[in-house]
Amino acid sequence: MFFKSMVAGMAVAVIAAGSAFAAECTLSADATDGKTISNQCKTCHVFEADKPSRPTGPNLHDIFDDKAGTRKDFPKYSEAITAANAKGLVWTEDKLFAYLADPKAFFTAYNGAELKHGMFFSLKDDAKRKDVIAFLKAIKGKSECN
């Protein structure tokens, strides 16, 4: 009886381990390119579901289609993000596309005033911005996509 229980337990463990390996992140070509491009952002940000935000910037793993400035583990949001949050900014494709091109201009237009912000990097190339957005969209809600 003990042997039978042990074999059954090992079988369950093997099946569970196989399921863990089956949850693999598959990205489209543009999302893969976006992942590579987003490496430039890793000085300040994290893109991993199970990691805390950095002191320099929030974790961006689940930012797509989320309200701006809502990461609980990142307490240092700028005036511009805080104001945009109060106005209900959600990081949709079009908002991210405009933001990544020129964060200062985006926030000035969105908030109706020039407020202090912390993002000084801009991504001028339209195709690269689209790829980064495809990456953010693809990893949303998928902890296996780190």
Secondary structure, DSSP 8 states (H G I E B T S, - for coil): -HHHHHHHHHHHHHHHHHHHHH------HHHHHHHHHGGGGGGT-B--TTS--BTTB-B-TT-TTSBTT--TT-----HHHHHHHHTT-B--HHHHHHHHH-HHHHHHHHHSS----S-------HHHHHHHHHHHHHHTT-TT--
